[in-house]
């Protein structure tokens, strides 16, 4: 536990608070020292920990794959190249299986999504206190901060900003390709002429707003469900890790029991982080495929 | 869990990563993969072709072997035939030669016989003369009775 006189509630809250850099209500910029200050900053703030880890992991992924790509041989591949090729083929196979259009951009995007989200989620497997304690230490001794106010959330996908950000980019791309493939009129008709349609002009006019309501909700639900699914799963997993970590402060017996729980949950979580990364990738591919589908005539 | 600028930051980060992957990571890897797939397919095709060619070559080789065997036996038969011919010729030659030698020898023997007979005839004449001389106890004019004696001698044949 990080802190001498922390209650369980404070411990959990501390773990769920991002390190926020933003604009204080009085106009100056700085790191928020409490959750309330972070809230007051409103939109003009940035989660330093989320950005740091997601960029760090993304760069690590791209660096590794770029390194392999530069030396990729068509001959007998080495171990690392073999692994990278396996991942690439996996992403390529998923795209080929679900995406019927022709777009060279989709497969690299699927690969990026899968590996990046997998790495981000994998941060969840690092014991919950290690990195925050390290951050507290650095914050205290390098930047001279109050150790109680150094917040550090290491799993970017437990920050809705991260998952919404990715889902938003995917959503923008689906909109872009929908317009590109179907045209403004085609896209608009897709939103307004389904699922109810009639040959009667008056009836059709009545149907248009109803259709639009339904289709618009369906459209918006895509990025929302995409991001909330990832966020919810990872947040819940992180929460369980934090709760298990609390058990270590409860004496020998509970601590050992907690150790077993931790091990079991971590092993189970390996499945979840992979599955969530895979689901995010596949849904992205499916949304792209939907954007590419030109509706049949009615 | 405040929604703030992180959202936009993440969107931009995501876009940059995807672009980098699209531009620098994906093409070399997927090219290597397709290239290797092609190489493997080519290799398999080449192996199949090689096997096929080997089969053909084997067939051709057995054919050649069969031809060669046929030719060899033909040559052998010819040689045998020629050999018997040569032997026959030699036999003929030998026979004619033997005939020739025999006829030569015959002629010589005849000559010899004639010569001996002539000689004997002379001897007989001389003997007759000597005998007649002895019988007549006188000198007989050899020239006067020559024809008579010669007739006598001629009767000796």
Boltz contact constraints between the chains, C-beta under 6 A:
constraints:
  - contact:
      token1: [A, 39]
      token2: [B, 2]
      max_distance: 6.0
  - contact:
      token1: [A, 43]
      token2: [B, 4]
      max_distance: 6.0
  - contact:
      token1: [A, 45]
      token2: [B, 4]
      max_distance: 6.0
  - contact:
      token1: [A, 46]
      token2: [B, 5]
      max_distance: 6.0
  - contact:
      token1: [A, 46]
      token2: [B, 6]
      max_distance: 6.0
  - contact:
      token1: [A, 46]
      token2: [B, 9]
      max_distance: 6.0
  - contact:
      token1: [A, 47]
      token2: [B, 6]
      max_distance: 6.0
  - contact:
      token1: [A, 50]
      token2: [B, 6]
      max_distance: 6.0
  - contact:
      token1: [A, 51]
      token2: [B, 9]
      max_distance: 6.0
  - contact:
      token1: [A, 55]
      token2: [B, 13]
      max_distance: 6.0
  - contact:
      token1: [A, 58]
      token2: [B, 17]
      max_distance: 6.0
  - contact:
      token1: [A, 62]
      token2: [B, 20]
      max_distance: 6.0
  - contact:
      token1: [A, 65]
      token2: [B, 25]
      max_distance: 6.0
  - contact:
      token1: [A, 66]
      token2: [B, 24]
      max_distance: 6.0
  - contact:
      token1: [A, 66]
      token2: [B, 25]
      max_distance: 6.0
  - contact:
      token1: [A, 69]
      token2: [B, 25]
      max_distance: 6.0
  - contact:
      token1: [A, 69]
      token2: [B, 28]
      max_distance: 6.0
  - contact:
      token1: [A, 69]
      token2: [B, 29]
      max_distance: 6.0
  - contact:
      token1: [A, 72]
      token2: [B, 28]
      max_distance: 6.0
  - contact:
      token1: [A, 72]
      token2: [B, 29]
      max_distance: 6.0
  - contact:
      token1: [A, 72]
      token2: [B, 32]
      max_distance: 6.0
  - contact:
      token1: [A, 74]
      token2: [B, 32]
      max_distance: 6.0
  - contact:
      token1: [A, 74]
      token2: [B, 35]
      max_distance: 6.0
  - contact:
      token1: [A, 74]
      token2: [B, 36]
      max_distance: 6.0
  - contact:
      token1: [A, 74]
      token2: [B, 39]
      max_distance: 6.0
  - contact:
      token1: [A, 88]
      token2: [B, 29]
      max_distance: 6.0
  - contact:
      token1: [A, 105]
      token2: [B, 22]
      max_distance: 6.0
  - contact:
      token1: [A, 108]
      token2: [B, 21]
      max_distance: 6.0
  - contact:
      token1: [A, 108]
      token2: [B, 22]
      max_distance: 6.0
  - contact:
      token1: [A, 108]
      token2: [B, 26]
      max_distance: 6.0
  - contact:
      token1: [A, 109]
      token2: [B, 18]
      max_distance: 6.0
  - contact:
      token1: [A, 112]
      token2: [B, 17]
      max_distance: 6.0
  - contact:
      token1: [A, 112]
      token2: [B, 18]
      max_distance: 6.0
  - contact:
      token1: [A, 112]
      token2: [B, 21]
      max_distance: 6.0
  - contact:
      token1: [A, 160]
      token2: [B, 1]
      max_distance: 6.0
  - contact:
      token1: [A, 161]
      token2: [B, 6]
      max_distance: 6.0
  - contact:
      token1: [A, 161]
      token2: [B, 7]
      max_distance: 6.0
  - contact:
      token1: [A, 161]
      token2: [B, 10]
      max_distance: 6.0
  - contact:
      token1: [A, 162]
      token2: [B, 10]
      max_distance: 6.0
  - contact:
      token1: [A, 164]
      token2: [B, 7]
      max_distance: 6.0
  - contact:
      token1: [A, 165]
      token2: [B, 7]
      max_distance: 6.0
  - contact:
      token1: [A, 165]
      token2: [B, 10]
      max_distance: 6.0
  - contact:
      token1: [A, 165]
      token2: [B, 11]
      max_distance: 6.0
  - contact:
      token1: [A, 166]
      token2: [B, 14]
      max_distance: 6.0
  - contact:
      token1: [A, 168]
      token2: [B, 11]
      max_distance: 6.0
  - contact:
      token1: [A, 169]
      token2: [B, 11]
      max_distance: 6.0
  - contact:
      token1: [A, 169]
      token2: [B, 14]
      max_distance: 6.0
  - contact:
      token1: [A, 169]
      token2: [B, 15]
      max_distance: 6.0
